[in-house]
Amino acid sequence: MPELTEQEPEHDPEAPSRRRWPAVVGIVAGLAVLAGVVTVATDPSLLTGSPGPSPAPAAPPAPGGMHDQEHPAEVGALDPAARSDTEAAVRNGWRLTDHDEFDGAALDRTRWSPYTGETTGGNGRHRAENISVRDGQLVLTSRGRTSAGLAWRGGQQYGRWEIRAKTNPGVGYGDVALLWPDAEDWPEGGELNFMEIPKPQRNETHTIVHYGEDNSQVGKTVRGDFTQWHTYAVEWLPDRVVFYIDGAEVFRTTDPEQIPPRSMHLAMQQDIGPYGDDWIPALDETSPETLDFQVDWVRIYAP
């Protein structure tokens, strides 16, 4: 399918800013905080292709210091023999409220805002023309120092999000799916990374909760072959955050200090290295000319 080439609306967001912006000494920037909560649609017949939520202006990212990503202390592995394509939503009986199956010819701009700003650490730019919808998939493509990312336009406090995705090996790029605070008040507003795959071999993913004013982190590293299709999910409720891969729980926290305090929305992107201490390496002579992050579908469930 043809890629998007239209001029970006002024309100389209840049990438989530958590540890993504270099610190600037002596400059303090103030940004307006989004008021209220934007909720997703609640029509139970959404799988028939009903219209998505109305567009909502997205706030620009809040400038912040550079925070290296920490490797989770807890480590586990997927058991290939026990692999299942059953979704967490099916296993747990979650109620669907909205979704995108990417069956059209182009990105549904009533649901998604492409990024137009800098990538992690300022190593490149996100461009809307690097986003395509083809063969029933959303495809985010990196080319050299340009990449792609996008945010769901509707936020909510509490709920469950699940995607089916595939990453491809390549030095210098990292694939991420996360929940980001609508108020752009990271890190106090929290961040839930339910798929983060920075290594070239795509042999481990990280589930990470960011919380507190000092960007504290807790989570788990899960080892496996993430060049294959997997389902990744996060359940966020007032008393817990739970991450799932292929329907199986891989990490849970019930610590009240670690539960995000306000409304959040889904975001997906490819980041460009070098970034962090042993996180995303720099591009080198083996880096592919183009690298795709493929998403088969996105589904959002009621709290």
C-alpha positions in Angstrom: 0.0 0.0 0.0 1.2 3.6 -0.6 2.9 5.3 2.3 1.6 8.5 3.9 3.1 11.7 2.4 0.6 14.3 3.6 1.6 17.3 5.5 1.5 16.7 9.3 -1.1 18.6 11.3 0.5 21.0 13.8 -0.9 19.0 16.8 0.7 15.7 15.9 3.0 14.7 18.7 6.7 14.0 18.8 8.0 10.8 20.4 7.4 10.2 24.2 10.0 12.3 25.9 10.9 10.3 29.0 14.7 9.7 28.7 14.6 10.8 25.1 15.8 14.4 25.3 19.4 15.5 26.2 19.6 17.7 29.4 19.9 21.4 28.6 21.7 23.3 31.4 20.0 26.5 32.5 16.8 26.2 30.6 13.4 25.4 32.2 10.4 24.9 29.9 6.8 24.9 31.2 4.1 23.1 29.4 0.4 23.0 29.9 -1.0 19.8 31.4 -3.9 18.2 29.6 -7.0 18.4 31.7 -9.5 15.6 31.9 -9.6 12.1 30.5 -10.3 11.1 26.9 -12.1 7.8 26.8 -12.3 5.2 24.1 -15.5 4.1 22.5 -17.6 1.5 24.3 -19.6 0.0 21.4 -19.6 -3.8 22.0 -19.8 -4.5 18.2 -16.5 -2.9 17.4 -15.1 -5.9 15.5 -17.6 -5.1 12.8 -15.5 -2.0 12.0 -17.4 0.8 13.6 -15.9 4.3 13.5 -13.1 5.1 15.9 -12.9 7.9 18.5 -12.9 11.5 17.4 -9.5 13.2 17.0 -8.2 14.8 20.1 -5.3 17.3 20.2 -2.1 15.8 21.5 0.2 17.8 23.7 3.8 18.2 22.7 6.4 16.3 24.8 7.7 17.8 28.0 11.4 18.4 27.9 13.3 16.2 30.4 16.7 15.0 31.4 18.5 12.1 29.8 17.8 8.9 31.8 19.5 5.7 30.8 17.3 2.7 30.6 18.0 0.2 33.3 18.1 -3.5 32.7 15.5 -5.3 34.9 17.1 -7.4 37.6 14.5 -10.2 37.1 15.2 -12.4 34.1 13.1 -15.2 32.6 12.7 -17.1 29.3 9.8 -18.1 27.1 9.4 -21.9 26.8 9.1 -22.7 23.1 7.4 -26.0 23.9 4.6 -24.1 25.8 4.1 -21.4 23.3 0.5 -20.5 22.6 -1.2 -18.0 20.3 -4.0 -17.6 22.8 -4.4 -13.9 23.7 -4.4 -12.7 27.3 -7.8 -11.1 26.5 -9.2 -14.5 25.6 -7.7 -16.3 28.6 -9.0 -13.6 31.0 -12.3 -12.7 29.4 -11.5 -9.0 28.8 -14.2 -6.8 27.2 -13.2 -5.2 24.0 -13.9 -1.4 23.6 -11.8 -0.4 20.6 -9.3 -1.8 18.1 -7.5 -1.4 14.8 -7.0 -4.5 12.6 -5.1 -2.5 9.9 -7.3 -3.9 7.1 -7.5 -0.6 5.2 -5.3 1.0 2.6 -3.9 3.7 4.9 -3.4 4.7 8.5 -6.7 5.7 10.3 -5.8 9.2 11.3 -9.0 9.5 13.5 -7.3 6.9 15.8 -3.6 7.6 15.4 -1.2 10.6 15.4 2.2 9.9 13.8 5.3 11.4 15.4 7.2 14.2 13.7 10.0 15.0 16.1 13.3 13.6 17.3 13.9 10.0 18.2 15.4 8.8 21.5 18.3 10.9 22.5 18.1 13.1 19.4 19.8 10.5 17.1 17.3 10.8 14.3 13.8 12.0 13.3 10.4 10.3 13.1 8.7 10.8 9.8 5.1 10.0 8.9 6.1 8.7 5.5 7.9 5.9 7.3 4.4 4.6 8.3 2.5 2.3 6.0 -0.5 0.0 6.1 -0.2 -3.0 3.9 -1.3 -6.7 3.7 -3.4 -6.2 6.9 -0.4 -4.9 8.9 0.8 -1.6 10.3 4.5 -1.2 9.3 6.9 1.2 11.0 10.0 1.5 9.0 13.4 2.9 9.8 15.7 4.2 7.1 19.1 5.4 8.2 18.5 8.1 10.8 14.8 8.4 10.1 12.3 6.2 11.9 8.6 6.0 12.7 6.3 6.2 15.7 2.7 6.9 16.5 0.3 7.5 19.4 -3.3 6.4 19.9 -5.5 9.5 20.1 -7.7 8.3 22.9 -6.5 7.9 26.5 -8.1 6.3 29.5 -7.3 5.6 33.2 -7.0 1.9 33.7 -7.7 -0.8 31.2 -5.9 -3.5 29.1 -4.0 -3.2 25.9 -2.8 -6.0 23.6 -1.0 -6.1 20.3 0.3 -8.8 18.0 3.7 -7.8 16.7 6.9 -9.0 15.0 10.3 -7.4 15.1 13.2 -8.0 12.7 16.9 -8.2 13.5 19.2 -5.2 12.8 21.9 -3.2 14.6 21.0 0.3 15.8 17.2 0.2 16.1 14.9 -0.7 19.1 11.2 -1.5 18.9 8.9 -0.3 21.7 5.2 -0.5 22.6 4.2 1.4 25.7 1.6 3.4 27.6 2.4 7.1 28.0 0.8 9.7 30.3 -1.7 12.0 28.6 -0.6 14.9 30.7 3.0 14.5 29.4 4.2 14.6 33.0 6.8 11.9 32.8 8.2 10.5 35.0 5.7 11.3 37.7 2.9 10.3 35.4 4.4 6.9 34.8 5.3 4.8 31.8 4.5 1.2 31.1 6.7 -0.6 28.5 5.0 -3.8 27.7 7.3 -4.6 24.7 10.8 -3.1 24.5 13.3 -4.9 22.3 16.6 -3.0 21.8 19.2 -5.7 21.0 20.0 -6.4 17.3 19.3 -10.1 17.6 15.8 -9.5 19.0 16.4 -12.3 21.5 15.0 -10.5 24.6 12.2 -8.2 25.4 11.8 -6.1 28.5 8.6 -5.3 30.5 9.3 -2.1 32.6 7.3 0.1 34.9 8.7 3.7 35.2 7.4 5.6 38.2 8.2 8.4 40.6 9.9 11.8 40.2 13.4 10.1 40.0 12.3 7.7 37.2 12.5 4.6 39.3 12.1 1.3 37.4 11.0 -2.2 38.0 10.3 -5.0 35.6 11.6 -8.2 33.9 13.7 -9.2 31.0 12.2 -12.1 29.0 14.4 -14.1 26.6 13.1 -15.7 23.4 12.9 -15.4 19.7 11.1 -12.1 19.1 11.6 -12.2 15.3 8.5 -14.4 15.4 4.9 -13.2 15.9 3.9 -12.8 19.6 1.1 -11.1 21.5 2.1 -8.5 24.1 -0.3 -7.2 26.7 -0.5 -4.9 29.7 -3.2 -4.9 32.3 -3.4 -1.6 34.3 -5.9 -1.4 37.2 -6.0 0.6 40.5 -4.3 -2.2 42.4 -1.9 -3.8 39.8 0.1 -3.7 36.6 0.5 -7.0 34.9 2.4 -7.8 31.7 1.7 -10.8 29.4 3.4 -12.5 26.4 1.4 -14.9 24.4 -1.4 -14.9 27.0 0.9 -15.9 29.9 1.7 -13.6 32.7 5.4 -12.6 32.9 5.6 -9.8 35.5 3.3 -8.2 38.0 3.5 -5.4 40.5 0.9 -4.4 43.2 3.0 -1.7 44.9 0.8 1.4 45.0 3.8 3.7 44.4 4.4 1.9 41.0 0.8 2.2 39.7 0.5 5.1 37.2 -1.7 7.9 38.8 -3.4 9.3 35.7 -4.8 8.7 32.2 -2.5 7.1 29.6 -2.5 6.2 25.9 -0.8 3.6 23.7 2.3 4.5 21.7 4.5 2.4 19.4 7.8 3.4 17.8 11.3 2.4 16.6 14.2 4.2 18.3 17.6 4.8 16.8 20.9 4.2 18.6 23.3 4.8 20.2 21.2 5.0 23.3 21.9 4.2 26.9 24.4 2.0 28.6 24.4 -1.3 26.7 20.9 -0.7 25.4 20.5 0.3 21.7 23.9 0.2 19.9 25.0 2.6 17.2 24.3 2.0 13.6 27.2 0.3 11.8 28.2 -1.2 8.5 25.9 -4.2 9.1 22.8 -2.1 9.8 20.1 -2.8 7.2 19.0 -0.1 4.7 15.5 -0.4 6.0 14.1 -2.2 9.0 10.4 -2.9 9.7 8.5 -3.2 13.0 5.2 -5.0 12.0 1.9 -4.9 13.9 -0.9 -7.2 13.0 -3.5 -5.6 15.2 -4.1 -3.4 18.3 -7.0 -4.0 20.8 -8.1 -2.0 23.8 -10.2 -3.4 26.6 -12.4 -1.9 29.4 -11.0 -1.4 32.9 
